[in-house]
Amino acid sequence: NAGVTQTPKFQVLKTGQSMTLQCAQDMNHEYMSWYRQDPGMGLRLIHYSVGAGITDQGEVPNGYNVSRSTTEDFPLRLLSAAPSQTSVYFCASSGGPGDITGELFFGEGSRLTVL
Amino acid sequence: GESVGLHLPTLSVQEGDNSIINCAYSNSASDYFIWYKQESGKGPQFIIDIRSNMDKRQGQRVTVLLNKTVKHLSLQIAATQPGDSAVYFCARMTTDSWGKLQFGAGTQVVVTP
C-alpha cells in the first residue's frame, strides 16, 4: 500500500520556469490538499480538493494552480516560478468527516529550489 | 484571526522522562485538534487527535489533553525514547473545513541519553 506518493523529491528551477509537482494516492480518499513548509514554520495550505472536479484555494494560493480530474491525482502547477516559492511541498489526503479520525496522510515531500 | 500556536520552540528531554508539548488556540469552534510528528526529511505523521467535545484521549505512550476553558492543548509522551526526537505540530480542523489543517509552528523535541 503506497499511500501518498509525490514526485519529484527534489527539483531546481530558474526564475520564470514552469513545472508540475505530482501527487497520487491509492486510498480512495476524497479530500486532497497541498501544503508548503518554510524553515521554522508550520505547514501552510495552498490548495485543496474535496473530490474530482472540485478545488478551492487555501491560505497561500498565489502562483499555484491545481486540478483534480481523478480521485487519485492532484497535481500542483507552478506557472512562472519565483524565488519566494523555494520551499518543501507536501501533498496530503484524507477520508471525509464521516471517518473515525481526522487523520491526513502526507507524502514524503518535494523540495523545490528556485534560483 | 484564528490561530494555533505553540509555547516553546525547543524541548530537551532526558531519555525515559515524560515529555509535555503545549499548544494554544484562539477559536473554540474547532472540531478536531490533531498532533503530528515530523522527522527530519520526512512528511508529517499522525500521532493522535481529539474532538472538541472531549477532554482527554490516550494512545500508545501518548495522551492528549484539551482544556477548552483556557483554550490549551497538550501532548504528553510517556517514557520518551530517542526515536521520539522530532518536530511536533498541533493542528486544527473543523467539519466545515474538513481536510484543511491549520498548523502551529512546531516544537523541536530533543531526547538526550
Contacts between the chains, C-beta under 8 A, distances in Angstrom:
chain1	res1	chain2	res2	distance
A	4	B	43	7.7
A	31	B	98	6.3
A	31	B	99	3.4
A	32	B	99	7.5
A	33	B	99	5.7
A	33	B	100	6.7
A	33	B	101	7.7
A	35	B	101	7.7
A	35	B	103	7.9
A	40	B	105	6.9
A	41	B	105	5.8
A	41	B	106	7.8
A	42	B	4	7.9
A	42	B	89	5.6
A	42	B	91	7.7
A	42	B	103	3.3
A	42	B	104	5.3
A	42	B	105	5.0
A	42	B	106	5.6
A	43	B	44	7.1
A	43	B	89	7.4
A	43	B	101	7.2
A	43	B	103	4.7
A	44	B	103	7.4
A	45	B	100	5.7
A	45	B	101	6.9
A	45	B	102	7.6
A	48	B	99	5.7
A	48	B	100	5.7
A	50	B	98	7.6
A	50	B	99	6.8
A	58	B	100	6.5
A	59	B	102	8.0
A	90	B	43	5.4
A	90	B	44	7.1
A	92	B	43	8.0
A	92	B	99	7.9
A	92	B	101	7.8
A	94	B	98	7.6
A	94	B	99	5.2
A	96	B	98	6.5
A	97	B	95	4.8
A	97	B	98	4.8
A	101	B	46	7.6
A	101	B	49	5.5
A	102	B	31	7.8
A	102	B	32	4.0
A	102	B	34	5.6
A	102	B	49	5.0
A	102	B	93	5.5
A	102	B	98	7.8
A	103	B	34	7.3
A	103	B	46	4.3
A	103	B	49	6.8
A	104	B	34	7.8
A	104	B	44	7.9
A	104	B	46	7.1
A	104	B	99	6.9
A	104	B	101	6.2
A	105	B	46	7.5
A	106	B	43	3.5
A	106	B	44	4.9
A	106	B	45	7.3
A	107	B	43	5.4
A	108	B	42	6.1
A	108	B	43	5.1
A	109	B	41	7.7
A	109	B	42	7.3
A	109	B	43	5.4
